[in-house]
């Protein structure tokens, strides 16, 4: 009889090029794991993030189980599983009951990420994925039930000192971790004063001079997607997934809508309609007249795929216009649009609907820069008597 009649293979769930993959571990001749090294497309790479997984088959169906991030514990778990499989193959009853009711932290994280990946958008999954990777790197506990307040505090310190993240990023990732812990029955670990704080800054907007110089350096084709952002307040993903059927040239509106064929949904699953100026309507009509009639996307590659490098184009144009590229980014067009709408007298509720915000508090952030211009004009109109 061979030493291992039924094998349990070891893989590691790693992040490769921004995506989660199960990679074979690198084994030595004595069946030991070579640290955190895995095979990625046939090449050895070290990946300290993620968890080791046992894989075996029952009745031809693959079964996969997380066994934590420690290579020594992973190899011991494999030995135990192979002994169990061998015993079962020989008709010996085996109990898999742990007796303590504890769950592996890595297993709980894996199950949670699978759920997020199924129910949420890719960007949401990516945010939780990196947060929980960092938590596993900072936390020495193997069992979920052992995680306590000190581990969360240690995680916050890890983000600040080791990852050197901004206060806002630390706060966001702490919120993500708290959401995970609550979902697995470990909520409420932090006290009121434990939560990281950050200073809420006012949104930055483009000045008219910046925009004039920027668009003067563009060709018509380069300018159009960025003018759409400026005159509609679309988010980057909304621009990328804008279809011609979303453009109502008669009503002068753009629509943000669900795209099942591209597995894309609007933020918070809210479709909406936004009025756009006449000049933008005419520019879009001209663009449609010379575009690929078989492609539904308003802005696409030659193969009718979404354009992924709008930001790169924006930076390049800024540099060409002899302005600082660091002062140009896509979301700043949305902030400028929102502020301009408020300056023009659009009420908060209407702007909230146009922009797809879920709360008035989000819209109120743009009221300060909108009012600052009016305030300056009023202050300058005062007769001070000096």
TORBAGU-899129 format. One record per residue (C-alpha): x negated, y negated, z; residue number from 1. Coordinates in nm, 2 decimals, padded with zeros to 4 digits. Example, Ala and Ser with C-alpha at 12.3 -4.5 7.8 and 13.67 -1.06 7.14 Angstrom:
// TORBAGU-899129
+--------+--------+--------+-----+
:      X :      Y :      Z :   i :
+--------+--------+--------+-----+
: -01.23 :  00.45 :  00.78 :   1 :
: -01.37 :  00.11 :  00.71 :   2 :
+--------+--------+--------+-----+
//
This chain:
// TORBAGU-899129
+--------+--------+--------+-----+
:      X :      Y :      Z :   i :
+--------+--------+--------+-----+
:  00.00 :  00.00 :  00.00 :   1 :
: -00.14 : -00.34 : -00.09 :   2 :
: -00.22 : -00.58 :  00.19 :   3 :
:  00.04 : -00.83 :  00.08 :   4 :
:  00.33 : -00.64 : -00.09 :   5 :
:  00.55 : -00.94 : -00.09 :   6 :
:  00.36 : -01.27 : -00.12 :   7 :
:  00.46 : -01.61 :  00.01 :   8 :
:  00.29 : -01.88 : -00.20 :   9 :
:  00.19 : -02.21 : -00.07 :  10 :
:  00.25 : -02.54 : -00.24 :  11 :
:  00.24 : -02.90 : -00.13 :  12 :
:  00.50 : -03.17 : -00.21 :  13 :
:  00.29 : -03.47 : -00.33 :  14 :
:  00.35 : -03.80 : -00.50 :  15 :
:  00.20 : -03.79 : -00.85 :  16 :
:  00.23 : -04.10 : -01.07 :  17 :
:  00.52 : -04.22 : -00.85 :  18 :
:  00.72 : -03.90 : -00.87 :  19 :
:  00.75 : -03.61 : -00.62 :  20 :
:  00.60 : -03.28 : -00.73 :  21 :
:  00.54 : -02.94 : -00.58 :  22 :
:  00.17 : -02.87 : -00.65 :  23 :
: -00.02 : -02.54 : -00.59 :  24 :
: -00.27 : -02.57 : -00.30 :  25 :
: -00.64 : -02.50 : -00.37 :  26 :
: -00.73 : -02.16 : -00.21 :  27 :
: -01.07 : -02.03 : -00.11 :  28 :
: -01.18 : -01.67 : -00.16 :  29 :
: -01.08 : -01.57 :  00.19 :  30 :
: -00.72 : -01.70 :  00.13 :  31 :
: -00.77 : -02.02 :  00.33 :  32 :
: -00.65 : -02.36 :  00.22 :  33 :
: -00.91 : -02.61 :  00.10 :  34 :
: -00.79 : -02.89 :  00.32 :  35 :
: -00.54 : -03.12 :  00.15 :  36 :
: -00.65 : -03.03 : -00.21 :  37 :
: -00.40 : -02.94 : -00.47 :  38 :
: -00.40 : -02.86 : -00.84 :  39 :
: -00.25 : -03.14 : -01.05 :  40 :
: -00.23 : -03.04 : -01.42 :  41 :
: -00.52 : -02.80 : -01.36 :  42 :
: -00.74 : -03.05 : -01.18 :  43 :
: -00.82 : -03.06 : -00.81 :  44 :
: -00.69 : -03.37 : -00.63 :  45 :
: -00.68 : -03.46 : -00.26 :  46 :
: -00.33 : -03.56 : -00.14 :  47 :
: -00.30 : -03.61 :  00.24 :  48 :
:  00.06 : -03.73 :  00.21 :  49 :
:  00.36 : -03.49 :  00.19 :  50 :
:  00.42 : -03.15 :  00.34 :  51 :
:  00.31 : -02.79 :  00.27 :  52 :
:  00.59 : -02.55 :  00.15 :  53 :
:  00.62 : -02.18 :  00.16 :  54 :
:  00.78 : -02.02 : -00.15 :  55 :
:  00.90 : -01.66 : -00.18 :  56 :
:  01.18 : -01.48 : -00.36 :  57 :
:  01.48 : -01.30 : -00.23 :  58 :
:  01.67 : -01.10 : -00.50 :  59 :
:  01.50 : -01.30 : -00.77 :  60 :
:  01.60 : -01.63 : -00.62 :  61 :
:  01.32 : -01.87 : -00.50 :  62 :
:  01.34 : -01.98 : -00.14 :  63 :
:  01.13 : -02.28 : -00.03 :  64 :
:  01.06 : -02.38 :  00.33 :  65 :
:  00.86 : -02.68 :  00.47 :  66 :
:  00.58 : -02.59 :  00.71 :  67 :
:  00.44 : -02.94 :  00.80 :  68 :
:  00.14 : -03.13 :  00.70 :  69 :
: -00.13 : -02.94 :  00.88 :  70 :
: -00.33 : -02.69 :  00.66 :  71 :
: -00.41 : -02.46 :  00.95 :  72 :
: -00.05 : -02.44 :  01.06 :  73 :
:  00.06 : -02.39 :  00.70 :  74 :
: -00.17 : -02.09 :  00.66 :  75 :
: -00.05 : -01.94 :  00.99 :  76 :
:  00.31 : -01.99 :  00.87 :  77 :
:  00.23 : -01.81 :  00.55 :  78 :
:  00.08 : -01.51 :  00.74 :  79 :
:  00.38 : -01.49 :  00.96 :  80 :
:  00.62 : -01.51 :  00.66 :  81 :
:  00.43 : -01.24 :  00.47 :  82 :
:  00.43 : -01.01 :  00.78 :  83 :
:  00.81 : -01.07 :  00.80 :  84 :
:  00.86 : -01.00 :  00.43 :  85 :
:  00.65 : -00.68 :  00.45 :  86 :
:  00.85 : -00.56 :  00.75 :  87 :
:  01.17 : -00.62 :  00.57 :  88 :
:  01.04 : -00.44 :  00.27 :  89 :
:  00.99 : -00.13 :  00.49 :  90 :
:  01.33 : -00.16 :  00.65 :  91 :
:  01.21 : -00.30 :  00.98 :  92 :
:  01.46 : -00.56 :  01.13 :  93 :
:  01.31 : -00.90 :  01.18 :  94 :
:  01.45 : -01.19 :  01.39 :  95 :
:  01.39 : -01.54 :  01.25 :  96 :
:  01.54 : -01.72 :  01.55 :  97 :
:  01.30 : -01.97 :  01.69 :  98 :
:  01.47 : -01.98 :  02.03 :  99 :
:  01.41 : -02.35 :  02.09 : 100 :
:  01.66 : -02.50 :  01.83 : 101 :
:  01.39 : -02.74 :  01.71 : 102 :
:  01.35 : -02.85 :  01.35 : 103 :
:  01.03 : -02.92 :  01.17 : 104 :
:  00.99 : -03.30 :  01.11 : 105 :
:  00.86 : -03.23 :  00.76 : 106 :
:  01.16 : -03.01 :  00.68 : 107 :
:  01.41 : -03.28 :  00.80 : 108 :
:  01.23 : -03.54 :  00.59 : 109 :
:  01.23 : -03.32 :  00.28 : 110 :
:  01.61 : -03.25 :  00.32 : 111 :
:  01.68 : -03.61 :  00.37 : 112 :
:  01.48 : -03.72 :  00.06 : 113 :
:  01.66 : -03.46 : -00.15 : 114 :
:  01.99 : -03.61 : -00.04 : 115 :
:  01.88 : -03.96 : -00.11 : 116 :
:  01.75 : -03.85 : -00.45 : 117 :
:  02.09 : -03.70 : -00.53 : 118 :
:  02.31 : -03.98 : -00.40 : 119 :
:  02.10 : -04.30 : -00.45 : 120 :
:  01.91 : -04.48 : -00.71 : 121 :
:  01.55 : -04.40 : -00.80 : 122 :
:  01.42 : -04.72 : -00.64 : 123 :
:  01.60 : -04.63 : -00.32 : 124 :
:  01.45 : -04.29 : -00.31 : 125 :
:  01.10 : -04.43 : -00.38 : 126 :
:  01.14 : -04.68 : -00.09 : 127 :
:  01.24 : -04.40 :  00.16 : 128 :
:  00.98 : -04.16 :  00.02 : 129 :
:  00.69 : -04.40 :  00.08 : 130 :
:  00.83 : -04.50 :  00.42 : 131 :
:  00.86 : -04.14 :  00.54 : 132 :
:  00.52 : -04.05 :  00.40 : 133 :
:  00.37 : -04.33 :  00.61 : 134 :
:  00.56 : -04.20 :  00.91 : 135 :
:  00.42 : -03.85 :  00.87 : 136 :
:  00.07 : -04.00 :  00.84 : 137 :
:  00.11 : -04.20 :  01.16 : 138 :
:  00.30 : -03.94 :  01.36 : 139 :
:  00.12 : -03.64 :  01.52 : 140 :
:  00.45 : -03.46 :  01.61 : 141 :
:  00.55 : -03.15 :  01.42 : 142 :
:  00.91 : -03.12 :  01.55 : 143 :
:  01.18 : -03.37 :  01.49 : 144 :
:  01.31 : -03.34 :  01.85 : 145 :
:  00.97 : -03.45 :  01.98 : 146 :
:  00.98 : -03.78 :  01.80 : 147 :
:  01.03 : -04.07 :  02.05 : 148 :
:  01.01 : -04.44 :  02.08 : 149 :
:  00.63 : -04.43 :  02.11 : 150 :
:  00.60 : -04.27 :  01.76 : 151 :
:  00.81 : -04.54 :  01.61 : 152 :
:  00.60 : -04.81 :  01.78 : 153 :
:  00.29 : -04.63 :  01.65 : 154 :
:  00.44 : -04.63 :  01.30 : 155 :
:  00.49 : -05.01 :  01.31 : 156 :
:  00.13 : -05.06 :  01.42 : 157 :
:  00.01 : -04.82 :  01.15 : 158 :
:  00.19 : -05.03 :  00.88 : 159 :
:  00.03 : -05.35 :  01.01 : 160 :
: -00.32 : -05.24 :  01.08 : 161 :
: -00.39 : -04.95 :  00.84 : 162 :
: -00.17 : -05.04 :  00.55 : 163 :
: -00.20 : -05.42 :  00.60 : 164 :
:  00.16 : -05.48 :  00.50 : 165 :
:  00.34 : -05.81 :  00.53 : 166 :
:  00.58 : -05.87 :  00.82 : 167 :
:  00.88 : -05.84 :  00.59 : 168 :
:  00.76 : -05.51 :  00.45 : 169 :
:  00.70 : -05.38 :  00.80 : 170 :
:  01.05 : -05.48 :  00.90 : 171 :
:  01.20 : -05.32 :  00.58 : 172 :
:  01.02 : -04.99 :  00.63 : 173 :
:  01.11 : -04.98 :  01.00 : 174 :
:  01.47 : -05.02 :  00.90 : 175 :
:  01.43 : -04.73 :  00.65 : 176 :
:  01.28 : -04.51 :  00.92 : 177 :
:  01.56 : -04.60 :  01.17 : 178 :
:  01.82 : -04.51 :  00.90 : 179 :
:  01.65 : -04.17 :  00.86 : 180 :
:  01.63 : -04.10 :  01.23 : 181 :
:  01.99 : -04.19 :  01.28 : 182 :
:  02.10 : -03.96 :  01.00 : 183 :
:  01.92 : -03.66 :  01.17 : 184 :
:  02.05 : -03.74 :  01.52 : 185 :
:  01.75 : -03.93 :  01.65 : 186 :
:  01.89 : -04.28 :  01.64 : 187 :
:  01.86 : -04.56 :  01.90 : 188 :
:  01.49 : -04.50 :  01.98 : 189 :
:  01.39 : -04.87 :  01.95 : 190 :
:  01.48 : -05.13 :  02.20 : 191 :
:  01.60 : -05.47 :  02.11 : 192 :
:  01.26 : -05.64 :  02.14 : 193 :
:  01.08 : -05.36 :  01.96 : 194 :
:  01.21 : -05.45 :  01.61 : 195 :
:  00.94 : -05.63 :  01.40 : 196 :
:  01.03 : -05.99 :  01.31 : 197 :
:  00.94 : -06.19 :  01.00 : 198 :
:  01.00 : -06.55 :  00.89 : 199 :
:  01.28 : -06.58 :  00.63 : 200 :
:  01.13 : -06.81 :  00.36 : 201 :
:  01.34 : -07.01 :  00.12 : 202 :
:  01.37 : -06.88 : -00.24 : 203 :
:  01.12 : -07.03 : -00.48 : 204 :
:  01.26 : -07.18 : -00.80 : 205 :
:  01.10 : -07.31 : -01.12 : 206 :
:  01.07 : -07.68 : -01.18 : 207 :
:  01.20 : -07.82 : -01.51 : 208 :
:  00.84 : -07.91 : -01.61 : 209 :
:  00.73 : -07.55 : -01.55 : 210 :
:  01.02 : -07.42 : -01.76 : 211 :
:  00.96 : -07.67 : -02.04 : 212 :
:  00.59 : -07.57 : -02.07 : 213 :
:  00.66 : -07.20 : -02.03 : 214 :
:  00.92 : -07.18 : -02.31 : 215 :
:  00.72 : -07.41 : -02.53 : 216 :
:  00.45 : -07.14 : -02.54 : 217 :
:  00.70 : -06.86 : -02.63 : 218 :
:  00.82 : -06.72 : -02.97 : 219 :
:  01.20 : -06.69 : -03.00 : 220 :
:  01.19 : -06.32 : -02.94 : 221 :
:  00.97 : -06.36 : -02.63 : 222 :
:  01.18 : -06.63 : -02.49 : 223 :
:  01.53 : -06.46 : -02.53 : 224 :
:  01.51 : -06.19 : -02.25 : 225 :
:  01.37 : -06.45 : -02.01 : 226 :
:  01.64 : -06.71 : -02.11 : 227 :
:  01.90 : -06.44 : -02.04 : 228 :
:  01.75 : -06.41 : -01.68 : 229 :
:  01.75 : -06.78 : -01.64 : 230 :
:  02.11 : -06.85 : -01.77 : 231 :
:  02.28 : -06.54 : -01.62 : 232 :
:  02.10 : -06.45 : -01.30 : 233 :
:  02.06 : -06.09 : -01.41 : 234 :
:  01.83 : -05.87 : -01.21 : 235 :
:  01.54 : -05.70 : -01.39 : 236 :
:  01.71 : -05.36 : -01.40 : 237 :
:  02.03 : -05.52 : -01.52 : 238 :
:  01.85 : -05.69 : -01.81 : 239 :
:  01.68 : -05.36 : -01.90 : 240 :
:  02.01 : -05.18 : -01.92 : 241 :
:  02.21 : -05.45 : -02.09 : 242 :
:  02.42 : -05.31 : -02.38 : 243 :
:  02.57 : -05.49 : -02.67 : 244 :
:  02.91 : -05.39 : -02.55 : 245 :
:  02.84 : -05.60 : -02.24 : 246 :
:  02.81 : -05.91 : -02.45 : 247 :
:  03.15 : -06.07 : -02.51 : 248 :
:  03.07 : -06.35 : -02.76 : 249 :
:  03.43 : -06.46 : -02.78 : 250 :
:  03.46 : -06.51 : -02.40 : 251 :
:  03.10 : -06.62 : -02.36 : 252 :
:  03.02 : -06.37 : -02.09 : 253 :
:  02.78 : -06.09 : -02.00 : 254 :
:  02.89 : -05.78 : -01.81 : 255 :
:  02.69 : -05.57 : -01.57 : 256 :
:  02.83 : -05.22 : -01.61 : 257 :
:  02.76 : -04.85 : -01.53 : 258 :
:  02.55 : -04.66 : -01.79 : 259 :
:  02.61 : -04.29 : -01.73 : 260 :
:  02.42 : -04.20 : -02.04 : 261 :
:  02.10 : -04.35 : -01.89 : 262 :
:  02.19 : -04.24 : -01.53 : 263 :
:  02.19 : -04.60 : -01.42 : 264 :
:  02.44 : -04.78 : -01.19 : 265 :
:  02.46 : -05.15 : -01.09 : 266 :
:  02.33 : -05.24 : -00.74 : 267 :
:  02.58 : -05.15 : -00.48 : 268 :
:  02.78 : -04.99 : -00.76 : 269 :
:  02.95 : -05.33 : -00.84 : 270 :
:  03.03 : -05.42 : -01.20 : 271 :
:  03.07 : -05.79 : -01.27 : 272 :
:  03.11 : -06.05 : -01.54 : 273 :
:  02.90 : -06.36 : -01.57 : 274 :
:  02.97 : -06.67 : -01.79 : 275 :
:  02.68 : -06.79 : -02.00 : 276 :
:  02.62 : -07.11 : -02.19 : 277 :
:  02.70 : -07.16 : -02.56 : 278 :
:  02.34 : -07.18 : -02.67 : 279 :
:  02.26 : -06.84 : -02.52 : 280 :
:  02.56 : -06.69 : -02.70 : 281 :
:  02.43 : -06.82 : -03.03 : 282 :
:  02.08 : -06.69 : -02.96 : 283 :
:  02.21 : -06.34 : -02.87 : 284 :
:  02.42 : -06.34 : -03.19 : 285 :
:  02.11 : -06.42 : -03.40 : 286 :
:  01.91 : -06.15 : -03.21 : 287 :
:  02.19 : -05.89 : -03.28 : 288 :
:  02.19 : -05.97 : -03.65 : 289 :
:  01.83 : -05.86 : -03.69 : 290 :
:  01.82 : -05.58 : -03.43 : 291 :
:  01.85 : -05.20 : -03.47 : 292 :
:  02.22 : -05.14 : -03.53 : 293 :
:  02.20 : -04.79 : -03.40 : 294 :
:  02.06 : -04.88 : -03.06 : 295 :
:  02.30 : -04.99 : -02.78 : 296 :
:  02.04 : -05.18 : -02.58 : 297 :
:  02.01 : -05.55 : -02.63 : 298 :
:  01.64 : -05.54 : -02.56 : 299 :
:  01.47 : -05.21 : -02.65 : 300 :
:  01.15 : -05.05 : -02.78 : 301 :
:  01.13 : -04.92 : -03.14 : 302 :
:  01.25 : -04.58 : -03.01 : 303 :
:  01.56 : -04.74 : -02.84 : 304 :
:  01.41 : -04.70 : -02.49 : 305 :
:  01.44 : -04.96 : -02.21 : 306 :
:  01.16 : -05.22 : -02.21 : 307 :
:  00.95 : -05.18 : -01.90 : 308 :
:  00.70 : -05.46 : -01.93 : 309 :
:  00.91 : -05.78 : -01.91 : 310 :
:  00.70 : -05.89 : -01.61 : 311 :
:  00.38 : -05.84 : -01.80 : 312 :
:  00.51 : -06.06 : -02.09 : 313 :
:  00.62 : -06.33 : -01.84 : 314 :
:  00.27 : -06.34 : -01.69 : 315 :
:  00.11 : -06.35 : -02.03 : 316 :
:  00.33 : -06.64 : -02.14 : 317 :
:  00.26 : -06.83 : -01.82 : 318 :
: -00.12 : -06.80 : -01.88 : 319 :
: -00.07 : -06.90 : -02.25 : 320 :
:  00.11 : -07.21 : -02.13 : 321 :
: -00.19 : -07.29 : -01.91 : 322 :
:  00.00 : -07.24 : -01.59 : 323 :
: -00.07 : -07.01 : -01.29 : 324 :
:  00.06 : -06.66 : -01.37 : 325 :
:  00.09 : -06.60 : -00.99 : 326 :
:  00.37 : -06.86 : -00.98 : 327 :
:  00.58 : -06.67 : -01.24 : 328 :
:  00.78 : -06.36 : -01.17 : 329 :
:  01.12 : -06.23 : -01.29 : 330 :
:  01.33 : -06.27 : -00.98 : 331 :
:  01.24 : -06.64 : -00.97 : 332 :
:  01.45 : -06.69 : -01.28 : 333 :
:  01.75 : -06.55 : -01.08 : 334 :
:  01.67 : -06.78 : -00.79 : 335 :
:  01.65 : -07.08 : -01.03 : 336 :
:  01.99 : -06.98 : -01.18 : 337 :
:  02.16 : -06.95 : -00.84 : 338 :
:  02.02 : -07.28 : -00.73 : 339 :
:  02.11 : -07.46 : -01.05 : 340 :
:  02.47 : -07.33 : -01.03 : 341 :
:  02.50 : -07.47 : -00.67 : 342 :
:  02.36 : -07.80 : -00.78 : 343 :
:  02.61 : -07.81 : -01.06 : 344 :
:  02.90 : -07.77 : -00.80 : 345 :
:  02.98 : -07.39 : -00.84 : 346 :
:  03.13 : -07.28 : -00.51 : 347 :
:  02.97 : -07.01 : -00.29 : 348 :
:  03.24 : -06.75 : -00.34 : 349 :
:  03.23 : -06.78 : -00.72 : 350 :
:  02.86 : -06.76 : -00.73 : 351 :
:  02.87 : -06.46 : -00.50 : 352 :
:  03.09 : -06.28 : -00.75 : 353 :
:  02.88 : -06.38 : -01.05 : 354 :
:  02.55 : -06.28 : -00.89 : 355 :
:  02.67 : -05.95 : -00.74 : 356 :
:  02.58 : -06.03 : -00.38 : 357 :
:  02.75 : -05.84 : -00.10 : 358 :
:  02.76 : -06.12 :  00.15 : 359 :
:  02.78 : -06.50 :  00.17 : 360 :
:  02.47 : -06.50 :  00.38 : 361 :
:  02.27 : -06.38 :  00.08 : 362 :
:  02.40 : -06.67 : -00.13 : 363 :
:  02.35 : -06.93 :  00.14 : 364 :
:  01.97 : -06.88 :  00.11 : 365 :
:  01.99 : -07.06 : -00.23 : 366 :
:  02.19 : -07.35 : -00.08 : 367 :
:  01.88 : -07.50 :  00.09 : 368 :
:  01.68 : -07.56 : -00.22 : 369 :
:  01.99 : -07.68 : -00.40 : 370 :
:  02.06 : -07.93 : -00.13 : 371 :
:  01.70 : -08.05 : -00.10 : 372 :
:  01.72 : -08.23 : -00.44 : 373 :
:  02.04 : -08.40 : -00.34 : 374 :
:  01.90 : -08.49 :  00.00 : 375 :
:  01.60 : -08.65 : -00.16 : 376 :
:  01.82 : -08.86 : -00.39 : 377 :
:  02.03 : -08.97 : -00.09 : 378 :
:  01.73 : -09.05 :  00.13 : 379 :
:  01.57 : -09.26 : -00.16 : 380 :
:  01.90 : -09.45 : -00.20 : 381 :
:  01.89 : -09.57 :  00.16 : 382 :
:  01.79 : -09.93 :  00.23 : 383 :
:  01.55 : -09.89 :  00.52 : 384 :
:  01.50 : -10.26 :  00.59 : 385 :
:  01.12 : -10.24 :  00.59 : 386 :
+--------+--------+--------+-----+
//
